[in-house]
Amino acid sequence: MRAVLDVYKSVGRYNYYEGADDDARMEARVKNGMRFFAAIQNNEVIAYLWMHSTSDRFFDEIGLFLAKGADNLWLRDMYVTPRHRGQRLFVNTLNAVICQYFPDCRYLYSDVDHDNSPSLRAHQHLGMEEIGKVSYARICGAWLYRKIEPEFLPQSGFRYPQHFLRLDRHFKSYVQRHLC
């Protein structure tokens, strides 16, 4: 896991996830079937991604799982270094990883923050389209409102299907057990 952490440090994203990128988090990702890939040019990491192929996508922010299906993939945390953006690295790196390591993939899923315009454009260049929305708000650090639309998307998780939750020790414990 040290090599993965070194990649995060080399591109300046070690603390991006509020301290979540430690050895335990990386080990949990691998244990839960995620694979890490990096694009390297002249001995420098210029892009990286995590690919989830074996289990459903867990949204730790809201304590819910979205089912993805057995022969589908979920893209996690794709990052292209700032000076290498605009060179179609998102599309080319992702295509190379899928063709080489996941040739039987039927569908590719990903999640993007609604205000991340560069990532949304890259996803559109890849031919991806929006199939649903995950909305949530934390209220005074004690409550959570969450909603997944459309409702028919297969989901499960902490006190599903409740929309309002107290962010208590039960919620935090559930998230810790499923975090990756």
LOKE-979445 format. One record per residue (C-alpha): residue number from 1; residue in one letter; x, y, z. Coordinates in pm, 1 decimal. Example, Ala and Ser with C-alpha at 12.3 -4.5 7.8 and 13.67 -1.06 7.14 Angstrom:
! residues 2
(rec 1 'A' (1230.0 -450.0 780.0))
(rec 2 'S' (1367.0 -106.0 714.0))
This chain:
! residues 180
(rec 1 'M' (0.0 0.0 0.0))
(rec 2 'R' (296.9 227.4 50.0))
(rec 3 'A' (341.0 256.2 -329.6))
(rec 4 'V' (-18.1 376.8 -370.2))
(rec 5 'L' (28.0 632.9 -94.3))
(rec 6 'D' (347.5 747.2 -264.8))
(rec 7 'V' (149.2 809.8 -584.4))
(rec 8 'Y' (-103.2 1019.2 -390.1))
(rec 9 'K' (179.5 1218.6 -234.3))
(rec 10 'S' (358.2 1265.5 -568.0))
(rec 11 'V' (54.5 1437.2 -720.9))
(rec 12 'G' (-24.4 1638.0 -408.2))
(rec 13 'R' (-347.7 1460.1 -311.7))
(rec 14 'Y' (-246.6 1275.9 3.8))
(rec 15 'N' (-484.4 1468.7 231.6))
(rec 16 'Y' (-754.9 1529.9 -29.7))
(rec 17 'Y' (-1002.9 1298.8 140.4))
(rec 18 'E' (-963.2 1448.6 487.9))
(rec 19 'G' (-701.4 1199.0 604.0))
(rec 20 'A' (-883.2 899.6 457.9))
(rec 21 'D' (-594.5 800.7 231.3))
(rec 22 'D' (-398.6 608.5 489.0))
(rec 23 'D' (-274.9 250.3 477.0))
(rec 24 'A' (-594.6 111.8 632.4))
(rec 25 'R' (-816.1 279.6 371.9))
(rec 26 'M' (-599.7 157.4 84.7))
(rec 27 'E' (-592.9 -195.4 225.6))
(rec 28 'A' (-972.1 -188.9 265.0))
(rec 29 'R' (-1008.6 -86.9 -98.6))
(rec 30 'V' (-793.8 -377.0 -218.8))
(rec 31 'K' (-964.6 -621.7 19.4))
(rec 32 'N' (-1302.3 -514.1 -120.6))
(rec 33 'G' (-1198.5 -582.9 -480.2))
(rec 34 'M' (-1077.3 -244.2 -595.4))
(rec 35 'R' (-772.7 -218.8 -821.9))
(rec 36 'F' (-538.6 77.4 -856.3))
(rec 37 'F' (-390.6 193.5 -1188.4))
(rec 38 'A' (-149.4 476.6 -1267.8))
(rec 39 'A' (-47.3 631.5 -1600.0))
(rec 40 'I' (323.9 710.2 -1597.0))
(rec 41 'Q' (517.1 926.5 -1841.0))
(rec 42 'N' (892.4 990.4 -1806.6))
(rec 43 'N' (889.8 830.3 -1458.6))
(rec 44 'E' (615.8 1071.2 -1344.1))
(rec 45 'V' (259.0 979.6 -1249.3))
(rec 46 'I' (31.0 1184.9 -1472.6))
(rec 47 'A' (-301.8 1015.4 -1392.3))
(rec 48 'Y' (-443.0 745.3 -1166.9))
(rec 49 'L' (-770.0 571.2 -1095.0))
(rec 50 'W' (-933.8 305.6 -883.5))
(rec 51 'M' (-1157.9 49.0 -1053.1))
(rec 52 'H' (-1421.7 -141.4 -859.9))
(rec 53 'S' (-1512.5 -469.9 -1024.8))
(rec 54 'T' (-1633.7 -712.6 -759.5))
(rec 55 'S' (-1886.6 -548.0 -530.4))
(rec 56 'D' (-2139.7 -270.7 -510.2))
(rec 57 'R' (-2045.0 96.2 -472.0))
(rec 58 'F' (-2056.7 217.4 -112.5))
(rec 59 'F' (-2114.8 588.9 -62.4))
(rec 60 'D' (-1958.6 649.8 277.9))
(rec 61 'E' (-2090.9 1007.2 285.5))
(rec 62 'I' (-2448.2 876.1 308.7))
(rec 63 'G' (-2412.9 514.8 423.3))
(rec 64 'L' (-2573.2 359.7 113.4))
(rec 65 'F' (-2474.7 100.2 -145.3))
(rec 66 'L' (-2567.2 115.9 -513.1))
(rec 67 'A' (-2575.3 -220.1 -688.6))
(rec 68 'K' (-2372.9 -229.5 -1009.6))
(rec 69 'G' (-2417.4 -584.5 -1138.2))
(rec 70 'A' (-2166.1 -866.7 -1176.1))
(rec 71 'D' (-2011.8 -783.5 -1514.8))
(rec 72 'N' (-2000.7 -407.3 -1468.4))
(rec 73 'L' (-1733.1 -171.4 -1337.0))
(rec 74 'W' (-1736.2 133.6 -1115.0))
(rec 75 'L' (-1473.9 402.3 -1170.7))
(rec 76 'R' (-1348.5 561.5 -848.4))
(rec 77 'D' (-1126.7 861.4 -790.1))
(rec 78 'M' (-987.0 919.7 -1138.8))
(rec 79 'Y' (-736.2 1202.5 -1125.3))
(rec 80 'V' (-528.4 1371.1 -1396.4))
(rec 81 'T' (-252.9 1607.2 -1283.9))
(rec 82 'P' (-329.5 1972.5 -1364.4))
(rec 83 'R' (-51.7 2021.2 -1620.0))
(rec 84 'H' (-163.7 1712.5 -1814.1))
(rec 85 'R' (-531.9 1800.2 -1838.5))
(rec 86 'G' (-688.8 1871.6 -2175.6))
(rec 87 'Q' (-490.4 1592.4 -2345.1))
(rec 88 'R' (-769.7 1329.9 -2333.8))
(rec 89 'L' (-583.4 1135.4 -2063.4))
(rec 90 'F' (-909.8 1060.2 -1884.6))
(rec 91 'V' (-1054.9 887.3 -2191.7))
(rec 92 'N' (-731.0 723.5 -2309.4))
(rec 93 'T' (-624.4 593.5 -1966.8))
(rec 94 'L' (-968.6 459.3 -1888.3))
(rec 95 'N' (-1001.2 290.4 -2228.3))
(rec 96 'A' (-657.6 129.0 -2190.5))
(rec 97 'V' (-739.4 -5.9 -1842.5))
(rec 98 'I' (-1077.7 -143.7 -1948.4))
(rec 99 'C' (-948.1 -303.1 -2270.3))
(rec 100 'Q' (-647.8 -465.1 -2102.8))
(rec 101 'Y' (-785.5 -568.4 -1763.5))
(rec 102 'F' (-1166.0 -578.8 -1795.7))
(rec 103 'P' (-1246.1 -675.9 -2157.8))
(rec 104 'D' (-1579.4 -835.8 -2060.4))
(rec 105 'C' (-1716.3 -520.9 -1898.5))
(rec 106 'R' (-2071.3 -445.2 -2012.8))
(rec 107 'Y' (-2131.8 -114.4 -1834.7))
(rec 108 'L' (-1910.3 141.9 -1666.0))
(rec 109 'Y' (-2047.2 347.2 -1377.6))
(rec 110 'S' (-1894.9 650.8 -1215.6))
(rec 111 'D' (-1998.4 924.9 -977.3))
(rec 112 'V' (-1905.7 1289.2 -1017.2))
(rec 113 'D' (-1974.9 1592.9 -802.1))
(rec 114 'H' (-2228.3 1814.6 -978.6))
(rec 115 'D' (-1990.9 2112.9 -968.5))
(rec 116 'N' (-1689.4 1931.2 -1118.6))
(rec 117 'S' (-1730.2 2060.0 -1474.8))
(rec 118 'P' (-1397.7 1924.8 -1609.9))
(rec 119 'S' (-1481.2 1573.6 -1490.4))
(rec 120 'L' (-1837.0 1595.8 -1622.8))
(rec 121 'R' (-1700.1 1696.6 -1965.7))
(rec 122 'A' (-1448.2 1410.1 -1960.8))
(rec 123 'H' (-1727.5 1165.0 -1877.9))
(rec 124 'Q' (-1933.9 1302.6 -2168.3))
(rec 125 'H' (-1636.0 1262.1 -2406.4))
(rec 126 'L' (-1626.5 899.1 -2299.9))
(rec 127 'G' (-1993.6 866.1 -2399.0))
(rec 128 'M' (-2129.8 835.5 -2046.8))
(rec 129 'E' (-2471.3 968.9 -1956.1))
(rec 130 'E' (-2643.1 1052.8 -1630.7))
(rec 131 'I' (-2870.0 778.7 -1495.5))
(rec 132 'G' (-2934.5 910.2 -1146.8))
(rec 133 'K' (-2851.1 1159.0 -874.4))
(rec 134 'V' (-2733.9 1121.6 -517.8))
(rec 135 'S' (-2819.4 1424.4 -305.5))
(rec 136 'Y' (-2730.8 1477.8 56.5))
(rec 137 'A' (-2690.9 1748.9 316.1))
(rec 138 'R' (-2536.4 1736.5 659.6))
(rec 139 'I' (-2720.8 1951.8 908.6))
(rec 140 'C' (-2526.8 2098.2 1203.8))
(rec 141 'G' (-2299.1 1793.8 1204.3))
(rec 142 'A' (-2572.2 1589.7 1370.2))
(rec 143 'W' (-2824.1 1503.4 1097.0))
(rec 144 'L' (-2809.4 1377.3 740.7))
(rec 145 'Y' (-3061.4 1413.8 460.6))
(rec 146 'R' (-3001.6 1177.2 168.9))
(rec 147 'K' (-3186.4 1088.5 -147.8))
(rec 148 'I' (-3108.8 881.1 -455.6))
(rec 149 'E' (-3306.5 948.9 -771.4))
(rec 150 'P' (-3460.3 771.7 -942.7))
(rec 151 'E' (-3584.4 555.6 -657.6))
(rec 152 'F' (-3568.9 239.2 -872.4))
(rec 153 'L' (-3187.9 232.7 -867.9))
(rec 154 'P' (-3097.6 -79.4 -665.7))
(rec 155 'Q' (-2974.9 30.6 -326.2))
(rec 156 'S' (-2929.7 -81.9 31.0))
(rec 157 'G' (-2746.0 41.2 336.6))
(rec 158 'F' (-2773.0 199.3 677.2))
(rec 159 'R' (-3139.3 231.6 773.3))
(rec 160 'Y' (-3245.3 226.5 409.5))
(rec 161 'P' (-3487.9 368.9 287.5))
(rec 162 'Q' (-3487.6 646.8 548.9))
(rec 163 'H' (-3401.0 991.3 412.2))
(rec 164 'F' (-3333.9 1168.0 745.3))
(rec 165 'L' (-3075.1 1014.2 976.4))
(rec 166 'R' (-2903.1 1107.0 1296.4))
(rec 167 'L' (-2523.2 1099.4 1254.7))
(rec 168 'D' (-2474.7 893.5 1568.4))
(rec 169 'R' (-2225.5 626.1 1668.8))
(rec 170 'H' (-2434.1 358.4 1490.9))
(rec 171 'F' (-2407.5 542.6 1159.1))
(rec 172 'K' (-2034.9 608.6 1207.7))
(rec 173 'S' (-1969.6 245.7 1300.4))
(rec 174 'Y' (-2159.8 123.1 992.5))
(rec 175 'V' (-1958.2 353.3 766.6))
(rec 176 'Q' (-1627.1 241.6 921.4))
(rec 177 'R' (-1711.6 -125.4 861.4))
(rec 178 'H' (-1786.1 -66.0 492.1))
(rec 179 'L' (-1537.4 208.0 409.8))
(rec 180 'C' (-1308.0 158.3 113.7))
